[in-house]
Each structure stands twice: as C-alpha cells, then as structure tokens.
Amino acid sequence: MTLTIFGCGYSGKAIAEACSDLLGPVAGTTRTPDKAERLKAKGVDAYLYAGGEPDEAFCARLSQTTHLVQSIAPGPEGDPLLHWGAARLSSLMPKLEWVGYLSTVGVYGDHDGAWVDEETECRPVSRRSVERTEAEAGWQAFAAASGLPVAVLRLSGIYGPGRNAFVNLKEGTAKRIVKAHQVFNRIRVEDIGAATRFLAERQLGGIYNVTDDEPAPPQDVVAFAAQLMGVEPPPETDFATAELSPMARSFYGENKRVSNAKIRRLGFGFGHPNYRSSLENLWNCGNWLP
C-alpha cells in the first residue's frame, strides 16, 4: 500500500500515523514549508500543494500511489481534485486501488434530534455542508466511472490531543452553551485514522458514519472535563443570548443523533466510543496538551 493524503492536517496526520507501518512511506500535502517540515519530522513524505497541476516531483509520487485520501475541503468551485476529471485522475495515478474521501455529518442537516444513518436523506443547511454533499456526489460518480472503490467517511466533531475541552478550559475559551434538546456526536481523531486504515485495507467503498456511540449535549462534555481537571466549569449560558460567531451558531441549527452501526457491523471497533472514556484517557495519559 502506497498512501497519499491530500490535505495532511489534524485528521490527515492521524491517518498517516495509523498507516505508518504499511508497505511504502505515507505522503501528504500541505500549503506551507513550515508545516511540511513538521510532517517530515513525523515520518511523512511532505509535498507542497495549493491546488492546480502537481509539480514533477509530486507527479512522480502520484504515479506510485495505490491508496488516496482526500481531506481538502471543497469550495464554491467544488472539490479541487475532481476538477482534474476522472480520466486525468486515472492517468496521474495509474496504480490507484482505493480512495477515501473525508466528509462530514453536516451533510445530514437538521433532523430534530432523530437518529440518522447512511440511508437517511441529506438535507444540508450551511453552504459548506452543501459543498460537501456535492463533493460526495462527485466522488461517487468517479467511483462509477473508474470502477474503483471510494469510501466516503462522514466525520462528526473532531477532537483529540491538542484539541479538546481541557485545552479550552485552560485557555479560558470553554463555554457551556445550553439549547434545549441539542446534542452533537464527536469523534476522537485516532479513531478517524483507524477507521480509514480499516476501510483501505479491505478496499471497501460506500458511505460510512465515523462517529462515537453517544450523541450528547455540549455543555455536559465541558462539565465532565472540568470535573477531571478539578476546576470550576464555566457558567451555563442560554443559546439565545450567547455570543457566538455565525459559524458556531450555525452548528446549533442542526440537531441529530448519528449512528455508527454500519461500520461496526463490518467489524470495526472504536477505541474511544464515548466522550467520558475518551476524556479520561486523554487526561490520565497527559497527552491532552497542544
């Protein structure tokens, strides 16, 4: 397996680490030289890429790629890789066997707190979720045109080492926003890496919710983290009067409980199935800091 990750950021690095013992070095793209150096320090072959045609060195890497993960968010113009077209993608990566596309559970939109699964109708609300839905359709069309398995991983709220409620509490940015009946799913970043490897090794295509078992009110997560730290949690704030950015406020307009039963039925086991055991792990291991 020769894996290349487009957009090797927080999730991409977890995928690279999860796949680091596979045959062939893992490669990843980033936009800046300093981030490239940090990727190299983690054993990732780093390539600078900000869109458009890849340079000669990156073309050489792509020609050997058997497994591709696309983590770059789409924009108003669509998915940056799909602009190449199926024929061009196939010519750039003639050895390609499997594609993983990192999407979001935001594509489901609002379902009034009901459970959703991969068969549920997508009703995206925000523009960014509409763009994700369109990108998903594009990659599914690529799968049909190329005959290759394409796995769409719909991720919930991502957290883990360096990005978690402990950090927010320490930095004084944690909030306990209360909106009646509001819940969110979450996913530990290491489970994203493990799920990607699971699907890649089996060359599985289709849509998969990669999320924890327990959708929960966001204020409960902050309170539990504060309890573990031995500090006072911030006071509860009513959603209607809370000071939130337009993007943060938009998240509260989508309420649903996301099921991970499909990938579990295939035999995948989550290392961090709920926020309580996960936060206890982060705190006890001491790896919650940035």
Secondary structure, DSSP 4 states (H G I P E B T S, - for coil): --EEEES-SHHHHHHHHHTTTSSS--EEEESSHHHHHHHHHTT-EEEE--SSS--HHHHHHHTT-SEEEE-PPPBTTB-TTGGGHHHHHHHH-TT--EEEEEEEGGGGB--TT-EE-TTSPPB--SHHHHHHHHHHHHHHHHHHHH---EEEEEE-EEEBTTBSHHHHHHHT---EEE-TT--B-EEEHHHHHHHHHHHHHTT--EEEEE--S--B-HHHHHHHHHHHHTSPPPPEEEGGG----HHHHHHTT---EE--HHHHHTT---SS-SHHHHHHHHHHHT----
